[in-house]
């Protein structure tokens, strides 16, 4: 079994579980589980590249021009001008 104590940056000891930046110790909220479950039957493919409908929805919701919103299914589609 691993020791719960590790030496952190700066030499201080840490008691507990280390999480990566993308991890959350809390479970998802019920609304999130329900929304994900509803979409599960349609989750067997990537989104369309650049997803115009999603960009339109997000742009309207947050008040930003769609030319400032970039959506993609993976980093291979990101291009910098």
Order of alpha helices (4+ residues) and beta strands (2+ residues): beta-beta-alpha-alpha
